[in-house]
Amino acid sequence: MVVHTQRWASAFAERGHKVDLLSIRKADIPGVTVHAVYVGPANTKSKLLTFFSYLRLLIASRRLIQKLSPDILNAHFVTTHGVIAALSGRHPLVITAWGSDVISRNWPRTPLFSKIIIKFVLKHANSVWVGSKFLKRHLESFCKQRELINQIPFGVDCDLFCPASDETSSKDQKQFRIGFVKTLSSKYGPDILMRAMPQILNEVPEAKVIMVGRDCLDNKLKRLSERLSVADRVKFAGFVDNDQLPVLLRSFDVLVNPSVCHESFGVSVLEASACGVPVVASRIGGLPEVCIDGQTGLSFEPGSSKGLAEAVVQLAHNPTLRERAGQAGRKFVVENYNWQDNVDEALSLFSRQVSAEDFNYII
């Protein structure tokens, strides 16, 4: 289950609302009733089995939704759970778009079948919830009633993600630590960072990369680091739990997000900024909204290992710029992406759909 879904469900429960969560996986979330809906064989390569599994999920979910009879129904991911919610006939219905569910790898082109599904789901929604201005603009082309689309970001817990004090600083003064915190997937550009390392090391010999995230590339990055002769300057840290992430972020001198696809947002960028860490991000999708070029960090053209290297080297050679960008990043997140403020906005959106002050919510 996606950690952001758990965060929203927990936050609403903490505010005193009854929250039921439907999932194909079991989970223990304090204050939230999780209903695991069995769908059949997981990760099967058979398209026929996949179709029947989804059909079974649709029928089981519809029955459960009718039984629970929520005051409000919120479906995350337009083209999967959104379809199930739309076909349930339950209202009011709030649809939450995440980005990958409505933006194809060939953006700005959208496959015809995806267009049909997106328009169908949005037509049945009482309100649509997106996390970025970029995603809002994208969905407006599918929705006749543009006023239904509301931007509420997936914010940051600014108490958990905060700058280190001098006493708790975990920075290694003998290294310049470059952090990457994403799934190790080609669309997020970890290979772009790897290819930038020879140029970075040529000017910043003390540089070291820490790659944080699940490996979806079957050790291709490790082999690439060996071919580029930078393996000894790269550490693969694997997956790190969210509650341990702030300590790791605070140990970085810079965080890099070199996405090459149209990423709709950039939560890891905001989390680093909240910790006072300057960022370097590709100029694509929603990333320019969270990495303010020249203020909270530096931007570069997507896919350019040279541009990425130059930005990192510039920050490495200018401690004053790093400090100023880190401070500006912290201020930017607190003022615009504070988690508790975002929860207030989401609850305000729901309250406009129902008359009850304490509502039964299903996600």
C-alpha positions, 0 to 999 in steps of 0.5 A: 500500500502506498505510503501517501494513502496511509498518511491521508487515511491516518490524518483524517482518522486523527481528526475524529472521522471514521475512515474505512480503507479498501485495499488489495493488501492487508495493513495495520493503520491506527484508527483506520479500518482496512478491508483487504479485498482479495482479487486473485493471482497477483502479478500474473502475466496472463491478460485474461486472469488480470481482467477477471481479477479486476472484474472480481475486485470491482464487484467485491468493492461495489458490494462493500461500499454499499454495505459501508454506506459512507458519507463520502467516497474518495478514490485514489488513482483515476484509471484504476480505483477511480473506475471502481468508484465511478461504477459503484454509483456512490456519491458524493465522490472525490477522485484523487489523481496522482500523476502516473495514473493520468500522464502517459510516458509519451506525454503530452500524447494520451492513448485513446483508451486512457482518454476514454477512461479518464473522461468517464471517471471525471464525469462521475466525480463531484470533485477532483483533487490533484497535487500540483498546478501542472497536473491541474492544467493537464486534467482540465483538458479532460474535464468540462467543469474545470471548477471541480478540480482542486489543487491540494498537495501531498505536503510534508510533516515539517516537525519530522522533516526539519533541519539538523541542529549543530548537535544532531548534524550527521554530515560528514565534513570529509565528503560531499554527499549527493542524495537520490531518494526515489525508486531506482526506475529509469523514468526517475533518471538514476542513470543520468546521475550516474553518468554525471559522476565522472564530471562531478568527481573531476571537480569535486573528488570528495563527492559520494552518491547515496542511492535510496530506493527499491531497485527496479533495474536489476543491478544495471546501475551497479554495472553502470557505475563499474563501467564508469569507474565510479563504483567506489563513490556510490552507495546503494542504501536500498529502501528506507522507512519514512520515519528514518528518512529525515536523518538520512536527508540531513546527512546530504549536502544536496538532493538530486531529482533527475526525472526524465518523464513528466513527474507530476510532483516531487515530494522527496524534493520538498522533504529535503527542502524542509530539512534545509537541504538544497536540491537539484531537479530536472526542469520537467512536469511539476518539479519546477513548482517545488524546486525554485531555480536559483532560490531553493536549488538549481534546475537543469534540462531533463536527460542532461548529465552535463547540466546535472553535473554543472549544477551539483559542482556549482553548489559544491563550490559555493557553501554560501549558496548551499546554505542560502538555498537550504534556508529558502527551501525550508521557508518555502515548504513551511509556507506552502506545503505544511502537512497539517495545512494540507489536511485542513484543505482536504477536509474543507474540500470534503465538508463542501460535499457533505453536510455532516460535521463528523463524516464517515469516509471511505478511501 
